[in-house]
């Protein structure tokens, strides 16, 4: 029975290791270590219930001890760029925006930018836009209506 349990725990460690290798999120590394510890306990003749308790204890303790470190590495903070200053600003369409043709430009802050328009995606030269976000090298904006311009 001890040999079977050793193989069972090692198989569990291998399966968890394969899962870990397929992810980038440190999902099951603690299970791998817990299963190896349980396999070692099985090899020493520890009863099955104690092996299970060792597996659970090692896995949970490692998870709790490393969770703060993992949170620090997982929290990917967005790096602000100079272009982020454009969000919320207004600009003017200089080249008609047509999503089917994938073209359109706007002048914002004295520079020309490729632009995408929310909603139907179209805008004509001279339309005033408000920048909402930046996706890649494109500004994503909405056309400001005449009423909105009067309110501001």
C-alpha positions in Angstrom: 0.0 0.0 0.0 2.9 2.4 0.8 4.3 2.1 -2.7 0.9 2.7 -4.3 0.5 5.9 -2.2 3.9 7.2 -3.1 3.1 6.7 -6.8 -0.3 8.3 -6.3 1.1 11.4 -4.6 3.9 11.7 -7.2 1.3 11.4 -10.0 -0.7 14.2 -8.3 2.5 16.3 -8.0 3.2 15.7 -11.7 -0.3 16.6 -12.8 -0.2 19.8 -10.7 3.2 20.6 -12.1 1.9 20.2 -15.7 -1.0 22.5 -14.9 1.5 25.0 -13.3 3.7 24.8 -16.5 0.7 25.7 -18.6 -0.1 28.9 -16.6 1.7 32.0 -15.7 -0.1 32.7 -12.5 1.5 30.4 -9.8 -1.8 28.5 -9.6 -0.7 25.1 -8.4 3.0 25.2 -7.3 1.9 24.8 -3.7 0.0 21.7 -4.5 3.1 20.2 -6.2 5.1 20.8 -3.0 2.4 19.5 -0.8 2.0 16.4 -2.9 5.8 15.7 -2.8 5.8 16.1 1.0 2.8 13.6 1.2 4.7 11.2 -1.1 7.7 11.4 1.2 5.5 10.7 4.2 4.0 7.7 2.3 7.5 6.4 1.7 8.2 6.6 5.4 5.1 4.5 6.2 2.8 7.4 7.5 -0.9 6.4 7.4 -3.0 7.7 4.5 -5.1 10.1 6.6 -1.9 11.7 8.0 -0.5 11.9 4.4 -3.7 13.8 3.4 -3.3 16.1 6.4 0.4 16.8 5.5 -0.6 17.5 1.9 -3.3 20.0 3.0 -1.2 21.6 5.7 1.9 22.1 3.5 -0.2 23.4 0.5 -2.3 25.8 2.6 0.7 27.1 4.7 2.8 27.7 1.6 -0.2 29.5 -0.1 -0.7 31.8 2.9 3.0 32.5 3.3 3.5 33.4 -0.4 0.2 35.1 -1.1 1.5 38.7 -0.3 4.6 38.1 -2.5 2.4 36.8 -5.4 0.0 39.8 -5.1 2.9 42.2 -5.4 4.1 40.5 -8.6 0.7 40.0 -10.1 -0.5 43.6 -9.6 0.6 45.0 -12.9 0.4 48.8 -12.6 -0.1 50.7 -15.8 2.8 52.9 -16.7 1.6 56.4 -17.4 2.9 57.9 -20.7 2.8 61.4 -22.0 0.0 60.4 -24.3 -2.2 59.7 -21.3 -2.4 63.5 -20.8 -4.6 63.6 -23.9 -7.4 61.7 -22.3 -10.3 64.2 -21.6 -8.9 66.8 -24.0 -10.7 67.9 -27.2 -9.4 67.8 -30.7 -10.6 68.4 -34.3 -11.0 65.8 -37.1 -8.6 66.6 -39.9 -9.3 63.6 -42.1 -12.7 61.9 -42.3 -12.9 58.9 -40.0 -14.2 55.8 -41.7 -14.0 52.5 -39.7 -14.5 50.4 -42.9 -11.5 51.9 -44.6 -9.5 52.1 -41.3 -8.6 55.7 -41.8 -9.1 59.0 -40.0 -7.0 61.6 -38.3 -7.4 64.3 -35.7 -5.3 67.1 -34.4 -5.0 67.1 -30.6 -2.5 69.2 -28.7 -0.9 70.4 -32.0 -0.2 66.9 -33.2 -1.9 64.6 -35.7 -3.2 61.2 -34.4 -4.9 58.3 -35.9 -8.4 58.2 -34.4 -11.3 55.8 -33.9 -14.7 57.1 -33.1 -17.1 55.5 -30.6 -20.7 54.7 -31.7 -21.1 54.5 -35.5 -17.4 55.1 -35.9 -17.7 57.9 -38.4 -16.8 61.6 -38.2 -16.2 64.3 -40.8 -13.4 66.8 -41.1 -14.1 69.7 -38.7 -16.0 67.7 -36.1 -14.9 68.3 -32.5 -14.0 65.2 -30.5 -13.3 64.3 -26.9 -10.5 61.8 -26.3 -11.7 58.9 -24.1 -8.8 56.4 -24.2 -5.8 55.4 -26.1 -5.5 51.9 -27.7 -2.2 51.2 -29.2 -1.3 54.2 -31.3 -4.9 55.2 -31.9 -7.0 57.7 -29.9 -10.5 56.5 -29.1 -12.9 59.5 -29.0 -16.5 60.5 -29.3 -17.8 63.3 -31.4 -19.0 66.3 -29.3 -22.4 67.5 -30.4 -23.2 71.2 -30.9 -25.4 71.1 -27.7 -22.5 69.7 -25.7 -20.2 72.5 -27.0 -22.7 75.1 -26.0 -23.0 73.6 -22.5 -19.3 73.9 -22.0 
